[in-house]
Amino acid sequence: MRLLVVEDEVRLASALQRGLQAEGFAVDVAHDGPTGLDLALHADFDAVILDVMLPGMSGYRVVRQLRAEQNWVPVLMLSAKDGEYDQADGLDCGADDYLTKPFSFVVLLARLRALLRRGAPSRPAVLAVGDLTLDPAQRRVTRSGAEVGLTAREFSLLEYLMRRPGQVVSKTELLDHVWDAALDTAPNVVEVYIGYLRRKLGRSRLETVRGVGYRLAAATAGV
């Protein structure tokens, strides 16, 4: 397994490289955003560990550019910022997981292995379910050809559901993947945002499966 660590704190980057190599990984290191982006785009990595605050280009911009280039390598983002919205920004811009500094190497390794188990399945450039389309790179959603304005959180929630059309997705899964499971987020926040999406997309679009979760339907009848 080949990993890329993009971290401007030289001592931390070296410690991560040594620790990951001891676990059997091949590890490349970059200390600024542009170099990290170039390596991630032109070399074959199984995962990227990416700091947010980087010289030349932020980690947010790096991961956005990767996704815009349809590069779906799993990204674990690191940041000293531990606010809810900071973590949401990291996930909304395309990262797969987010870990705040200081962190335990054991926890980082476990999160990394979880990402590697999931792998990087091919993701279509534009998602389509019925008359809904969602373009992750352009951050654009349309319904029957008309653009729909969504907040960053609404966009992330819809994207997660559109990647699982017809599947029932539980509140817990949505909290884990659209919000940060480590934060004390009230479960009813999912219901609130499902309500926002229903008002913008049509009530029949998002079905409630009582006692289980929600399902995105392709049908447009009864909106």
C-alpha positions as a Python dict, from the first residue, in 0.01 Angstrom:
ca = {
    (1, 'M'): (0, 0, 0),
    (2, 'R'): (136, 340, -101),
    (3, 'L'): (42, 651, 94),
    (4, 'L'): (98, 1023, 46),
    (5, 'V'): (140, 1245, 353),
    (6, 'V'): (96, 1618, 282),
    (7, 'E'): (198, 1803, 599),
    (8, 'D'): (404, 2121, 641),
    (9, 'E'): (511, 2045, 999),
    (10, 'V'): (834, 1864, 914),
    (11, 'R'): (867, 1682, 1246),
    (12, 'L'): (507, 1558, 1233),
    (13, 'A'): (543, 1454, 869),
    (14, 'S'): (861, 1260, 951),
    (15, 'A'): (698, 1094, 1252),
    (16, 'L'): (400, 989, 1040),
    (17, 'Q'): (628, 858, 769),
    (18, 'R'): (831, 650, 1016),
    (19, 'G'): (524, 518, 1194),
    (20, 'L'): (343, 424, 875),
    (21, 'Q'): (653, 263, 726),
    (22, 'A'): (685, 55, 1042),
    (23, 'E'): (330, -66, 971),
    (24, 'G'): (436, -181, 625),
    (25, 'F'): (324, 115, 412),
    (26, 'A'): (529, 286, 141),
    (27, 'V'): (510, 658, 222),
    (28, 'D'): (581, 967, 13),
    (29, 'V'): (584, 1310, 179),
    (30, 'A'): (509, 1662, 54),
    (31, 'H'): (532, 1979, 263),
    (32, 'D'): (313, 2219, 63),
    (33, 'G'): (-18, 2215, -120),
    (34, 'P'): (94, 2246, -483),
    (35, 'T'): (352, 1967, -449),
    (36, 'G'): (101, 1744, -273),
    (37, 'L'): (-159, 1805, -543),
    (38, 'D'): (89, 1732, -820),
    (39, 'L'): (197, 1406, -657),
    (40, 'A'): (-161, 1298, -587),
    (41, 'L'): (-264, 1365, -947),
    (42, 'H'): (31, 1199, -1118),
    (43, 'A'): (121, 903, -893),
    (44, 'D'): (-83, 603, -788),
    (45, 'F'): (-162, 627, -415),
    (46, 'D'): (-398, 412, -210),
    (47, 'A'): (-476, 701, 26),
    (48, 'V'): (-371, 1057, 109),
    (49, 'I'): (-323, 1206, 456),
    (50, 'L'): (-373, 1578, 400),
    (51, 'D'): (-325, 1873, 636),
    (52, 'V'): (-564, 2167, 603),
    (53, 'M'): (-322, 2456, 659),
    (54, 'L'): (-53, 2424, 393),
    (55, 'P'): (180, 2671, 217),
    (56, 'G'): (83, 2760, -137),
    (57, 'M'): (-259, 2594, -139),
    (58, 'S'): (-486, 2485, 146),
    (59, 'G'): (-583, 2123, 197),
    (60, 'Y'): (-941, 2223, 112),
    (61, 'R'): (-829, 2348, -229),
    (62, 'V'): (-615, 2040, -286),
    (63, 'V'): (-899, 1797, -227),
    (64, 'R'): (-1145, 2007, -430),
    (65, 'Q'): (-901, 2004, -722),
    (66, 'L'): (-851, 1629, -690),
    (67, 'R'): (-1226, 1570, -707),
    (68, 'A'): (-1263, 1817, -994),
    (69, 'E'): (-1006, 1606, -1180),
    (70, 'Q'): (-1216, 1296, -1099),
    (71, 'N'): (-942, 1161, -875),
    (72, 'W'): (-1123, 969, -600),
    (73, 'V'): (-826, 854, -391),
    (74, 'P'): (-940, 829, -25),
    (75, 'V'): (-839, 1142, 168),
    (76, 'L'): (-797, 1163, 545),
    (77, 'M'): (-779, 1531, 637),
    (78, 'L'): (-583, 1658, 938),
    (79, 'S'): (-645, 1990, 1109),
    (80, 'A'): (-581, 2178, 1430),
    (81, 'K'): (-929, 2326, 1383),
    (82, 'D'): (-1184, 2121, 1573),
    (83, 'G'): (-1501, 2325, 1520),
    (84, 'E'): (-1808, 2155, 1376),
    (85, 'Y'): (-1811, 2378, 1069),
    (86, 'D'): (-1439, 2329, 1006),
    (87, 'Q'): (-1490, 1954, 998),
    (88, 'A'): (-1801, 1992, 785),
    (89, 'D'): (-1605, 2205, 538),
    (90, 'G'): (-1344, 1930, 504),
    (91, 'L'): (-1606, 1664, 433),
    (92, 'D'): (-1814, 1892, 211),
    (93, 'C'): (-1518, 1971, -14),
    (94, 'G'): (-1453, 1603, -83),
    (95, 'A'): (-1246, 1452, 200),
    (96, 'D'): (-1347, 1105, 318),
    (97, 'D'): (-1258, 1147, 685),
    (98, 'Y'): (-1134, 1421, 920),
    (99, 'L'): (-906, 1397, 1225),
    (100, 'T'): (-824, 1684, 1457),
    (101, 'K'): (-479, 1755, 1602),
    (102, 'P'): (-342, 1642, 1838),
    (103, 'F'): (-438, 1287, 1755),
    (104, 'S'): (-341, 935, 1856),
    (105, 'F'): (-137, 749, 1596),
    (106, 'V'): (-338, 436, 1684),
    (107, 'V'): (-661, 618, 1599),
    (108, 'L'): (-515, 762, 1278),
    (109, 'L'): (-405, 413, 1175),
    (110, 'A'): (-749, 268, 1245),
    (111, 'R'): (-924, 544, 1047),
    (112, 'L'): (-676, 501, 762),
    (113, 'R'): (-729, 127, 748),
    (114, 'A'): (-1106, 182, 741),
    (115, 'L'): (-1062, 410, 437),
    (116, 'L'): (-838, 155, 267),
    (117, 'R'): (-1093, -121, 322),
    (118, 'R'): (-1355, 93, 149),
    (119, 'G'): (-1111, 169, -134),
    (120, 'A'): (-1172, 425, -406),
    (121, 'P'): (-1458, 301, -622),
    (122, 'S'): (-1508, 479, -950),
    (123, 'R'): (-1745, 769, -898),
    (124, 'P'): (-1933, 919, -1192),
    (125, 'A'): (-1852, 1280, -1274),
    (126, 'V'): (-2222, 1368, -1256),
    (127, 'L'): (-2476, 1175, -1049),
    (128, 'A'): (-2829, 1129, -1185),
    (129, 'V'): (-3141, 990, -1018),
    (130, 'G'): (-3460, 1042, -1217),
    (131, 'D'): (-3470, 1409, -1318),
    (132, 'L'): (-3219, 1506, -1049),
    (133, 'T'): (-2854, 1564, -1136),
    (134, 'L'): (-2568, 1650, -902),
    (135, 'D'): (-2223, 1758, -1019),
    (136, 'P'): (-1974, 1720, -729),
    (137, 'A'): (-1700, 1916, -906),
    (138, 'Q'): (-1918, 2214, -994),
    (139, 'R'): (-2122, 2189, -670),
    (140, 'R'): (-2435, 2212, -886),
    (141, 'V'): (-2775, 2042, -856),
    (142, 'T'): (-3053, 2052, -1115),
    (143, 'R'): (-3410, 1925, -1116),
    (144, 'S'): (-3572, 1882, -1458),
    (145, 'G'): (-3294, 2103, -1595),
    (146, 'A'): (-3353, 2389, -1349),
    (147, 'E'): (-3077, 2467, -1101),
    (148, 'V'): (-3158, 2413, -733),
    (149, 'G'): (-2975, 2624, -474),
    (150, 'L'): (-2852, 2417, -177),
    (151, 'T'): (-2640, 2497, 124),
    (152, 'A'): (-2313, 2304, 166),
    (153, 'R'): (-2473, 2070, 422),
    (154, 'E'): (-2782, 2010, 208),
    (155, 'F'): (-2555, 1938, -89),
    (156, 'S'): (-2352, 1683, 109),
    (157, 'L'): (-2665, 1511, 239),
    (158, 'L'): (-2814, 1488, -109),
    (159, 'E'): (-2486, 1366, -258),
    (160, 'Y'): (-2463, 1087, 1),
    (161, 'L'): (-2819, 976, -78),
    (162, 'M'): (-2770, 1003, -454),
    (163, 'R'): (-2473, 768, -433),
    (164, 'R'): (-2716, 512, -282),
    (165, 'P'): (-3033, 547, -492),
    (166, 'G'): (-3314, 321, -380),
    (167, 'Q'): (-3125, 215, -66),
    (168, 'V'): (-3257, 284, 283),
    (169, 'V'): (-3000, 491, 473),
    (170, 'S'): (-3028, 516, 851),
    (171, 'K'): (-3004, 835, 1055),
    (172, 'T'): (-2694, 695, 1224),
    (173, 'E'): (-2520, 641, 890),
    (174, 'L'): (-2607, 993, 777),
    (175, 'L'): (-2477, 1140, 1104),
    (176, 'D'): (-2155, 940, 1066),
    (177, 'H'): (-2090, 1042, 706),
    (178, 'V'): (-2250, 1384, 656),
    (179, 'W'): (-2193, 1511, 1008),
    (180, 'D'): (-1906, 1420, 1241),
    (181, 'A'): (-1985, 1120, 1460),
    (182, 'A'): (-1741, 1245, 1724),
    (183, 'L'): (-1946, 1558, 1783),
    (184, 'D'): (-2252, 1574, 2006),
    (185, 'T'): (-2495, 1631, 1719),
    (186, 'A'): (-2865, 1583, 1793),
    (187, 'P'): (-3015, 1300, 1582),
    (188, 'N'): (-3311, 1521, 1484),
    (189, 'V'): (-3074, 1740, 1278),
    (190, 'V'): (-3111, 1476, 1006),
    (191, 'E'): (-3489, 1519, 1004),
    (192, 'V'): (-3446, 1895, 985),
    (193, 'Y'): (-3222, 1876, 677),
    (194, 'I'): (-3436, 1610, 511),
    (195, 'G'): (-3720, 1861, 551),
    (196, 'Y'): (-3514, 2132, 385),
    (197, 'L'): (-3440, 1905, 88),
    (198, 'R'): (-3804, 1802, 55),
    (199, 'R'): (-3910, 2165, 28),
    (200, 'K'): (-3657, 2222, -250),
    (201, 'L'): (-3686, 1890, -437),
    (202, 'G'): (-4041, 1773, -371),
    (203, 'R'): (-4183, 1574, -79),
    (204, 'S'): (-4212, 1243, -267),
    (205, 'R'): (-3844, 1251, -359),
    (206, 'L'): (-3724, 1156, -11),
    (207, 'E'): (-3916, 866, 143),
    (208, 'T'): (-3923, 797, 515),
    (209, 'V'): (-3896, 427, 598),
    (210, 'R'): (-4039, 429, 949),
    (211, 'G'): (-3802, 301, 1213),
    (212, 'V'): (-3520, 254, 961),
    (213, 'G'): (-3423, 574, 777),
    (214, 'Y'): (-3462, 748, 442),
    (215, 'R'): (-3456, 649, 77),
    (216, 'L'): (-3405, 865, -230),
    (217, 'A'): (-3664, 782, -496),
    (218, 'A'): (-3642, 853, -868),
    (219, 'A'): (-4018, 909, -908),
    (220, 'T'): (-4144, 1261, -950),
    (221, 'A'): (-4516, 1201, -904),
    (222, 'G'): (-4700, 1381, -630),
    (223, 'V'): (-4442, 1652, -573),
}
